[in-house]
């Protein structure tokens, strides 16, 4: 059975978006909980959660921008390859 490569690429991108968003949030939240525990305060978790969310959003934005900013030369080459494959079939 031949699997569609585009499906796997789409799943990879979706999981990459999730990882890029969640990792900074978790790291900053745990750092905030540690600081709150260490200094006996109650605001670092909230502050660092929002810092992590901002960092995660920035990561996702950069990743999406990189995906959609493919050079025109690369697009022409891939289109030509797809056209060549269709002609062979």
C-alpha positions, -999 to +999 in steps of 0.1 A: +000+000+000+014+034-010+010+061+016+005+098+006+036+118+016+016+150+019-005+136+047+026+128+067+041+162+061+008+179+072+008+158+104+044+167+110+036+204+107+006+202+130+027+185+157+055+210+152+030+239+158+019+223+190+054+216+202+065+252+193+036+266+214+035+243+244+072+239+253+079+276+261+046+278+281+055+247+302+091+258+308+082+293+318+053+281+340+075+257+358+102+284+363+075+306+377+063+280+401+098+274+412+104+311+418+071+314+437+081+285+459+117+298+464+107+334+472+073+326+487+054+349+463+024+343+442+028+362+409+058+348+391+038+318+377+012+341+361+038+365+347+061+338+333+031+319+319+023+350+297+059+353+288+059+317+277+027+322+257+042+352+239+074+332+232+053+302+219+032+325+197+064+340+183+078+306+175+046+295+157+045+328+138+082+323+126+076+287+117+045+295+097+062+324+080+091+301+070+067+276+055+049+301+034+080+321+023+094+296-001+115+312-029+099+314-064+127+293-079+120+264-055+082+266-063+089+265-100+112+235-096+088+215-075+059+224-099+080+212-128+089+180-111+052+173-104+043+180-140+071+156-151+057+129-129+022+134-142+035+131-178+053+098-169+021+083-156 
